[in-house]
Amino acid sequence: MSQSQTPLATPEVPVPANPRSRVILASMVGTTIEFYDFYVYATAAVLVFPHLFFPTGDPTVALLASFAVFGAAMVARPLGAIFYGHLGDRRGRKVTLVASLLTMGIATFLIGFLPTYHQVGWFAPLLLVILRLAQGFALGGEWSGAALVATENAPKGKRAWYGTFPQLGAPIGYIIANGLFLIIAGLQPGQDGGPSEAFLSWGWRIPFLFSVVMVIVGLWVRLKLVESSAFSKTVKQGAVRKIPLGTVLRNNWRQLILGTFFMLATYVLFYLMTTFTLSYGTTAKDAAVAGLGYSYIDFVLMSIIGVVFFGIFTLLSGPWADRWGRRRTLIWVTLAIVVFGLLFVPLLNGGHVAVMAFLIIGFLLMGSTFGPMGALLPELFPTNVRYTGSGVSYNVSSILGAAVAPFIAVALWSAGGGSPFWVGIYLSAMALITLVALLVSKETKDVDMEA
């Protein structure tokens, strides 16, 4: 008598809404483009725009004017965070990420076609301000959407690790942008390591125009996304808020304030390491406000070495934050930033090896503080207002920490007679504010992201 064998039923394993490779690419490609655009503008703000858009006759005033336009984008970022956050919390992450990427790409591409002050007068800087505001508006919705794609699709216990992938866009964008500038500057060398006439005439436009290629790649990846289970669950439960900003301000105002100050030291360090150091490093030693006197090519090559450590420690910070917690990890890193600010003078004025050490330590700390933010800020808010809450915190902090950082740093550098001492003190003071915010906060590692 034979018995028929019935296969044992195997439990169904839930298939993730988005494969791991798609989550990583979609979250990383947009922030890579975002930071590529930032670095292209930051480099041009130091090397090109003071000559072509703000020819005041005083190099320091021209540089400050260029940085003022640079900072104008930060004012637009919270507005973008509110707009795209509203869209993202009501319509979903995918449509918002596509819209912000298109806005950013078009604005950056158009900067490459702008006429200069010598061609159309003050109409040229006006157009630059408008496009820079458009960039800032788009950036306001980009980061939080990318962070949500990563963290809302992360496996259990690996949320901070997944949250580092959008953060990794910063070092990758830096290397691509400055690598492209280095190639162009190398093909068009100027006198004394400065920009050549060809570079000032048309070479600087190439990195802005190249951004369209990266935007096309980003759109191709993001159009393949589907919504996360966390957002889909919110829609099914009818928990979508009509005015997400109103809900956040009413119910999550404390998290908004904490998130803003969590990011403060990160933003100040980030902009000092990428904009101020480029100005300080490439300014002549015998200038009215003395610098280090490096050629542009030499100093950027040194910076790229530092940025490699930025990328490595961005990735390392994720597993650390998953194991030890976001709060504990960031408290120790922020304490290290306080100390680093006190070392500006001995490192920057200590010779070639000391300057290289300064760049490596600064970017190492940057990766260590920036990496966990991809998980920490989204974890502060419930799903139905997460896009708005994390975006507003991130971008309001950009005004307090980023918009004014290059401007304050140049002013302190000038007031100090060429010494970076007060610039370092400024960084340490901002890091202390972040430290206080971390000390009064609670750990978010075990927060349910689908709540």
N, C-alpha and C positions, 0 to 999 in steps of 0.2 A: 504494500500500500504506500503510494508516494504522497508526499506532502508538498504542496506548492510553497515555494519560498517567496514571501512578500518582503520587498526591501524595506528596511527600517526608515521611517521618516526622519529626515535631518532638519534640524531647526534652521529657519531662514535667518541669514545674516543680513542685517540692514545695509543696503547699498547707500553710500554717502551721496548726497545730492550733487556734489561736484568732486571729481577725482582729485587726489592729492596734488598731482602735477598741475592741474588746471587752477587749483586754489593758489598754489605757490606762484605760478606765472601771472595770474590775474591780479594778485595783490602786489606783486613786486614790479611788474612792468609799468604800472601807472605812476608809482612813486619814483621809479627810476627816471621816467620822463619829467616828473615834477621837479626832482632835484637836478636833473640835467639842465632844465630851463633856468632854475635858480642859479646854478653855478655859471652858466653862460652869461646871465645878466650880471652876476656879482663880479666876474672877471672883467666884463666890458665896463662895468661901473668904475673899476679901478684904472684900467688901461686906456679905454677908448672914449667913454662918454664925457669925462671932464674936458677933453680936447674938442670933441665934435658937437656936443650939445650945451655945454656950459663954459664957453671961453671967456671967463671973467678977467683974466690977466693975473689972478692970484691962484696958484695951484691948490692951496689948502681950501680956499672958498669953493673952487670948482669941484674938488673932491667931496666936500661936504654937501654941495648941491646935488651931486650925482647920488650920494648915499641917501639924501632926503627923498629922491624919487624912488630909490630902491626900497626905502621904508614905507613909502606910500601904499605899496601893495599889501602891507601888513594890516593897514586900516581897513582895506576891502575884504580881508580874509574872514573876519567874523560875520560880515554880511553874507558872504558866500556860504559860510557854515550854516547860517540860519536858513537860507534859501534851499541849498542842497540837502541840509538835514531834514527840512520839512518834506522835501520830495522823497528822500530816502526812507523816512519813517512812515510815509503814507503810500508811496508807489513801489518801493523796493530798492534794493542796493544796486541791482544791475543797471537800470535805466539811468540812475543818478551818476554812476561811475562813467558811463558812456558820455553823458552830457558834460560832465566836468572835464573829462579828457579832451573832448572836442573844443571846448572853450579855451582851455589852456594852450592847446596846439595851434589854434588859429591865431591867438594873440602873439605867441612867440614867433611864429612864422612871419607875421606882418612887421614885427620889429626889424627884421632883416631887410625890409624895403624902405625904412624910414629915411626921409631927407634929413640933412644935418642943419645946424644953426647957420652955417655959412651959405646955405642954399635958400632957406625959407625963414630965417630969423627965429623968433621965439615961438613960432608955430611948431617948430621941430620938437623942443622939449615938451610942449603941450601934448602933442601926439604920443610922445614917449610915456608921459604920465597916464594918458588914457589907456594905452595898451598894458602898462604895468598894473593899473587898477584891475583890468580884465584878467590878467594873470593871477592877481591876488584873490579875486572873486572865485576863480576856478579852483585855486589851491584850497580855498575854504571848504570845498566839498570833497576833494580828492583823498586826503589822508584818512579821514575817519571811515570813508567807504572802503578803502583798501584794508584798513585794520579790521573792520567788521567782516569782510570776506574771509580773512585769514582766521580770526578767532572764533567766529560762529560756525566755521566748518572744521575746527580743530578736534582731534581725538581727545579723549579724557586724559588729563594729566600732562598734555603737551600744548596747552593754549599759549603760554608765553613763548615757547619755541616757534610755533606757527606765527605768532605775532611779530617775530623778528624779521620775517620775510619782506613785509612792506617797508620795514626800517632799513633793510639792506639796500633799498633803492638809493639811499643817500650816498654811500661810498661808491656804488656802481655809477651813479649819475655823475659824481665828481670826476671819476677816472675818465669816463667817456668825454665829458665836456672839456676838461683841461687837457686831456690827451689830444683832442681835436685842435684846441687852441695852440698847443705846443707844435703840432705838425705844421699848422699854418704859419706860426711865427718862425719856425725853423726854416721854412721855405722862403720866407720874406724877412730875413734878419735886418734889424735896425742898428743904429749906432749905440754903443754903450749898453747893449742888452735891452734897449727900449723898443717900442713898436715902430715899425718902418712906415714909410709913406704909403706903400701899397697896402699894408695891414690896416692903417687908419682909413684908407680910401675905400677898400672893398673886402679885404680879407676877414675883418671882424664879422661880416654879415653871414659868412658860410655856416658857422655853428647854429645860428638862429634858423636859417633855411633848412638845415639838416634835420631839425626837430620834426618836420612833417613825416619823415621816414619812420621815426620812432612812434609817432601817433598812430600811423596806419597799423603797425604791428600790435600796439596796445589795443586798438579797437577790434582787431581780428580775434585776439584772445578773450576780451571781455564780452563780446557778443555771444560767446559760447557758454557763458555762465548761466546757471539756474539759481533761483533764490534759495537761501539757507533754510534749514528746517525750523530754526528759531523764528525767522520772520514769517514763514508760512504758517506756523502754529499761531502766531499773533493775529494774522489775518483770519484764520479759521475761527478763532475765539472771539472775533469782533472787538479786539482790544486796541485796534489802530486809533490813535488820537487825532482829532480834527485839527487841533493846533498844538503840535508837539512842543514848541517853544514855551507856550503857556504852562503846559504840564511840568516841564523841566524847572521853570522858574518857581512854580508853586510847590512842587514836591521834592525837587532834587537840587535846590539852590546850594546846599552845603557841599554836595559832590562837585558842582560847577566850580565853586571857589577853590576847593582842594585840588581838583584836576588842573586848574589854571596855574596854581603855584607849584604843583608837581613838575610842570614843564618849564618853569622859569629858568632854572640853572642850565637845563639842557639847551634851551634856545640861546641864552647868552653865550655859553661855551661854543656852541655850533657856529654862531655868526662871528665870534672873535677869531676862531680857528680858521675860518674860510675867507673872511673879508678883511678884517683888521690886520691879520698876520701877512696877507699878501701886500697890503699897503706898506706896512712897516718893513717887511723884508726887502721890498724892491725900491724903497726910497733911498736916495743917495745919502752917504754919511755926512756930506758937507751941505746938505739942504738946510733951509731955514728951520724946518722941523726934522731933525736927523732920523734916518732909518738905518738899516743894516747894510744897504748898498749891494745886495745881490742882483744879478740879472733876472729878468722875468723867467727865462727858461730854467735856470739853475734852481730858483726858489720853488717853482712849481714841481720840478722833478723831486725835490726834497719833500714837498707836501704830499705828493702821490705815494711816496714810501710810507708816510704817516697814515695816509688814508687806508692803506692795506691793513694796518692794525685796527683802524676804525671798523672795517668790514669783519675782520676776525672776531673782535670782541663784541660786535653786535650779535653775531651768531652764538658766541659763548654765553652771553648774558641771558639768553632764553632758557636753556637748561638750568642755569643757576637760579633764575627766578621761579622756575617750576619746582625745583628741589627745596630751596630755602625760603621762598616767598618773595613777592614783588617788593614789599615794604622793607624787609631786612636787607635785601640786595641793594636797593637804591639808597638806603641810609648810609651804608658803608661807601658806596661810590660817591655820594654827595659830599661826605666828609673828605674824601680824597680830592674832590674838586676845590673845596675850600683851601686845602693845603697847596694845591697846584697854583691857585691864584697868587699866593704869597711868593711863588718861585719865578714869577715873570722876569724880574730883573736879573737874577743870577744865571738863568738859563738863556734868555734872549741876548744878554750881553756877555756871554761866556765863551764865545768863539763858535766855530763851525760845528764841532761835535755836540756842544751844549744846545745849539739851535736845533740840530737834528733830534736830540733827546726831547726838547720841548715839543716838537711836532709829533713825535711818536707818543709821548705821554698824554698830550692834549687830545689827540684823536683816539687813543686807547680808552681814555675816560669818556669820550664822546660816545663811542660804541656801547660802553658799559651802561651808560645812563639812558641812551636813546632806545636800545633794544627792548627793555621791559615795558616801555610806554605803549607799545602796540597792543599789549594785553591789558595793562593797568587802566588806562582811560576808558575803554569800552566796558570793563568789568564794573565800573562805578555806577552804570545806569541800566535800567530795565530795557527789554528788547524794544518796546513800543516808542521809546524816546532815545534810544542808544545812539543813533546816527546824529541827532541834534545835540545831545548832551556832550558826547565825546568831541564832536566837531567844534562846538562853541568853546569848550575848555581849551582845546588845543590851539585854537586860533585867537582867542582873547589873549592868551599867553604870548602869542606872536607879537602883539602890540607892546606888551610890557617888557618882553625879553628880546625880541628880534628887530622890531621896527626901529627902536632907539639905540640898540647895541652898537652898530657901526658908527653912528653919529656921536654917541657919547664917548666911544673909544677914541675916535679921532680928536675930539675936543680935549679929552684928558691927556692924550699923547702930546698935543700941541701945548696945553697948559703946563705940562711937565717938562717942557724944553727938550722933547725928544726921548724922554725916559718912559718906559711902559709900566712904571711902578703903580700909578693910580689905575691903570687899566686892569692890572691884576687884582687890586683891592676891590674894584667894581665887581669883578667876577666872584670873588670870595663872598662879598656881601649878598649878591643874588643867590649864591648857593646856600647861604645860611637861612635865607627865607624859605627856600625849598626844603631844607632840612627840618625846619619847624613844622611845615605842612605835613611832611612824612611822619614826624613823631606824634602828631595829634590824630593821625588817620588809623584805619583798621586794615588788616590784611584782606585781600580780595581773591586769593588763589583758589579758594573753594566755592566761589560764587557760582550759582546756577545761571548760565548764559541764556537759558530758554525761559527764564522767569520774567 
